[in-house]
Amino acid sequence: MIYIIGGKIMTMAGAVWEKGYICIENGKIKELGPMKDNAPFPLPEGDKAQIINALGCVVMPGLIEAHCHMGITEEKKGMEGDDCNETVDPVTPYLRSIDAINPMDAAFDDALRAGITSAMIGPGSANVVGGTFSFVKTCGRSIDKMLVLSPAAMKIAFGENPKVNYSGQGKSPATRMAIAAMLREELFHARRYFEKKCAGMKREDEDFRYECWIPVFDGRIPMKAHVHRADDIQTAIRIAKEFHLDITLDHCSEGHLIAEQIREAGFPAIVGPDLASRNKIEVQNMAFKTVGILNKEGVKTAITTDHPVSLIQSLPICAGLAIKAGMDQEEALKAITIYPAQICRVADRVGSLEAGKDADIAIFDDLPTRVSAKTMCTMIEGKVVYADESFSLPACGKNV
């Protein structure tokens, strides 16, 4: 059994205790609450436990990156380490990110050092349909053992990226109209396949090309739309409504220009990477104010680095810059914890400190949104996976 005691506990589930405790057992949060003067934590008499003293620190759920490509686009490895886009066919829904994520990528270590304990990882945006994302923990050597949910979303993309990639090859799509038309055609055939499957399709009639759409059409996972420009955002919403499918609006760079329409649509937004340069025409209105404006409008929002477009370790700093641009501080912290967990449909396990959830915990010496804040300790499922050299950890089995 492990106890974290003395720190300021920010549960991201409503409760904040200036001095609290968390009890961890078998990788899960067993209980938590405020500490009292005469009974600092409910340790049974004669029990053996590991005590982590977090006095003077901020204790939060591990941070969550809702959209990135770490392990698929590896740093400084060129073509050999880039498995992000299959740029020969604009419609490739059957690709699975799990087959390309390399846990040995240095970005995973950077994530742990920033208190990031889980991430949504998947294909890039060169294709109209790119394949499925996976939601994983950020520590391990076997991606199969790091998985929380796979498939977790189906990647689709609008705007410049598919246009530039395929018009350069002299084939469709070369326009936004073609992107929308190709996606509609794919969804039309996928829906027909889904209806036949529901009607009792024979096994010999199953088609690998469309099996991957089943969890989208039965509502288990959303489409994950790469959209920057306001018109692309609205096209994505239009198509999702046409086919009665769930969708997340990823990047959403001009979302602040149509915040009311996004709220009315009822879909969540994953905003960023605002720390990157405006190196494309469609991101000229990119700004840190976007996520706060959408949040105030009532849109459920998460913040993304889109690693490696901006580095994974900058996630809490991006939340800090959103606060600087007008976002409420608590909402910005939720945008890198509980909101991405809810958007990625894994909030039953991660995103907040609550009894029964995975003990994915980050301990900071200050609010992580402040640029000077240091990660003192990162835990995944109750195991310390990173600790600052200045942070004292007890030996296991310490008798208290």
Salt bridges, closest charged atoms under 4 A:
GLU18 OE2 - LYS8 NZ 3.63
GLU25 OE1 - LYS30 NZ 3.60
GLU74 OE1 - LYS77 NZ 2.85
GLU75 OE2 - HIS307 NE2 3.96
ASP109 OD2 - ARG113 NE 2.98
GLU186 OE2 - ARG209 NH1 2.74
GLU206 OE2 - LYS197 NZ 3.62
GLU211 OE2 - LYS197 NZ 2.55
ASP218 OD2 - ARG220 NE 2.84
ASP231 OD2 - ARG229 NH2 2.54
ASP232 OD1 - ARG176 NE 2.86
GLU242 OE1 - ARG184 NE 2.90
ASP246 OD2 - ARG345 NH2 2.81
ASP250 OD2 - HIS67 ND1 2.71
ASP250 OD2 - LYS224 NZ 2.74
GLU282 OE1 - ARG176 NH2 3.47
GLU282 OE2 - HIS226 NE2 3.80
GLU282 OE2 - LYS280 NZ 3.08
GLU297 OE2 - ARG263 NE 2.74
ASP306 OD1 - HIS67 NE2 3.28
ASP306 OD1 - HIS69 NE2 3.02
GLU330 OE2 - LYS334 NZ 3.64
GLU331 OE2 - LYS334 NZ 3.95
GLU354 OE2 - LYS357 NZ 3.25
ASP358 OD1 - LYS28 NZ 2.44
ASP358 OD2 - LYS137 NZ 2.89
ASP358 OD2 - ARG349 NH2 2.87
ASP360 OD2 - LYS137 NZ 2.99
ASP366 OD1 - ARG370 NH1 2.84
GLU381 OE2 - LYS137 NZ 2.79
GLU381 OE2 - ARG349 NH2 3.37
ASP388 OD2 - LYS374 NZ 3.51
